[in-house]
Amino acid sequence: MVLQSPELEMSTHLNAGRRAGFWAVITALLVALARKFLGGETMFVNRFRAPRGGELVLAPSLSGNIVQKKLDGQKRLFVQSGSYLASTGDIDAKVRFGGLRTLFGGEGLALLECTGTGELWINSYGSVLAIPINGAFTVDTGHIVAFEGNLDFRVKSVGGMKSLFLSGEGLVCEFQGSGTVYIQSRNLSSLVHWLSPLLPS
């Protein structure tokens, strides 16, 4: 949060979506833990209400673009870990495992499956490019911001497991079908690898 009007009401909740029932508290805690350790998300989220109106300004941690998407209750949007910024209305975000290979690649371990009705804001590291797909498309997992849920996807290593560990190329995601993929111009893992040798030991 950058700033908020004084009339806004804020409350903090476990980052577990909307849950109900006897086991709601236990389930919410487990989901929040999964989102933190698998998806790289925070365990808690802030909810803002504006019964008397007001203004809220948000900004992502990294420099980059913010994209606004409207969900109508029919479509799903998969959002890369760390790219979810905010949402309004009745949008729920569930953690979805990206496949066993992502455990070794260090990128794209989990995705957030966003469904419901409302406005969704996602952020990137660098600029965002929306790419319409009709057929097959391959992109490095570190450049994925989000993609539409009607696309089939498969995470694989470039050139096999040997290349995954020795070449430094990491993982790619192969998409099939018709829909839109949102990619970012920069890769956070590449920045980390570039900075690591420069840091004092």
Secondary structure, DSSP 8 states (H G I E B T S, - for coil): --EE-TT-EEEEEESS-S--STTHHHHHHHHHHHHHHTT---SEEEEEE-TT---EE---SSSB-EEEEEEESS--EEEETT-EEEE-SEEEEEEEE--THHHHHSS--EEEEEEEEEEEEEE-SB-EEEEEEEEEEEEEGGGEEEEETTSEEEEEETTSHHHHHHTS--EEEEEEEEEEEEEESS-HHHHHHHHGGGS--
